[in-house]
Amino acid sequence: MGANAAYWAIAAVTAGAASAQHDQANAARNQAEREANRQRDALAALQQEEEPIMPIADDDSVRRARRRSITSQMRRRGRASTILTDTTASSDVLGT
């Protein structure tokens, strides 16, 4: 009789564990479905948005800016990064 009761106790514990595992699997499945629906809705919302417009370079303004840069370099006699002396009367040559 004692072996029979132990068998039923093991069977009850196993059935309880299987039931708990089944409930956890269902909860995980439901959570995954909710997450998939949320991501699907977010993707649909992103697809509804308009694509950003790429700005196109204004050729005339680029040409004018390049011309201004060249004329200012000609006035300075070089690029600002390569000028080694200050143009004021009180300055000495740098590096001496």
C-alpha positions as CSV (number, residue, x, y, z in Angstrom):
1,M,0.0,0.0,0.0
2,G,2.9,2.4,0.8
3,A,4.3,2.0,-2.7
4,N,1.0,2.8,-4.3
5,A,0.6,6.0,-2.2
6,A,4.1,7.1,-3.2
7,Y,3.3,6.5,-6.9
8,W,0.2,8.7,-6.6
9,A,2.1,11.4,-4.8
10,I,4.8,11.5,-7.5
11,A,2.1,11.5,-10.2
12,A,0.3,14.4,-8.5
13,V,3.5,16.4,-8.2
14,T,4.4,15.7,-11.8
15,A,0.9,16.7,-13.0
16,G,1.0,19.9,-10.9
17,A,4.4,20.8,-12.4
18,A,3.2,20.2,-15.9
19,S,0.1,22.3,-15.3
20,A,2.3,25.2,-14.0
21,Q,4.6,24.9,-16.9
22,H,1.6,24.9,-19.3
23,D,0.3,28.1,-17.7
24,Q,3.7,29.8,-17.9
25,A,4.0,28.8,-21.6
26,N,0.5,30.2,-22.3
27,A,1.4,33.5,-20.5
28,A,4.6,33.8,-22.5
29,R,2.8,33.1,-25.8
30,N,0.2,35.7,-25.0
31,Q,2.9,38.3,-24.1
32,A,4.8,37.5,-27.3
33,E,1.6,38.0,-29.3
34,R,0.9,41.3,-27.6
35,E,4.5,42.4,-28.4
36,A,4.2,41.3,-32.0
37,N,1.0,43.3,-32.4
38,R,2.6,46.4,-30.8
39,Q,5.6,46.1,-33.2
40,R,3.3,45.6,-36.2
41,D,1.3,48.7,-35.2
42,A,4.5,50.7,-34.8
43,L,5.8,49.5,-38.2
44,A,2.5,50.5,-39.8
45,A,2.7,53.9,-38.3
46,L,6.2,54.4,-39.6
47,Q,5.2,53.3,-43.0
48,Q,2.4,55.9,-43.0
49,E,4.9,58.8,-42.3
50,E,6.2,60.7,-45.3
51,E,9.8,60.2,-46.3
52,P,12.1,63.0,-45.3
53,I,13.0,65.4,-48.2
54,M,16.7,65.6,-49.0
55,P,17.8,69.2,-49.4
56,I,19.2,70.0,-52.8
57,A,22.3,72.1,-53.1
58,D,21.6,75.6,-54.5
59,D,24.2,75.9,-57.2
60,D,24.2,79.7,-57.3
61,S,24.7,80.1,-53.6
62,V,27.5,77.5,-53.6
63,R,29.2,79.3,-56.4
64,R,28.8,82.7,-54.6
65,A,30.2,81.2,-51.4
66,R,33.2,79.6,-53.2
67,R,33.9,83.0,-54.9
68,R,33.7,84.8,-51.5
69,S,36.1,82.3,-50.0
70,I,38.6,82.7,-52.9
71,T,38.5,86.5,-52.8
72,S,39.0,86.5,-49.0
73,Q,42.0,84.2,-49.3
74,M,43.4,86.4,-52.0
75,R,43.0,89.4,-49.7
76,R,44.7,87.6,-46.9
77,R,47.4,86.1,-49.3
78,G,46.6,82.5,-48.2
79,R,44.3,80.4,-46.2
80,A,43.8,81.4,-42.5
81,S,45.3,78.1,-41.3
82,T,48.6,78.7,-43.3
83,I,49.2,82.4,-42.3
84,L,52.0,82.5,-39.8
85,T,52.2,86.2,-39.1
86,D,49.7,88.7,-37.7
87,T,48.9,91.7,-39.9
88,T,49.1,94.3,-37.1
89,A,52.1,96.6,-36.9
90,S,53.1,95.5,-33.4
91,S,53.4,91.8,-34.3
92,D,56.6,89.9,-34.8
93,V,57.0,86.9,-37.1
94,L,55.8,83.8,-35.4
95,G,58.4,81.1,-34.7
96,T,61.3,83.4,-34.0
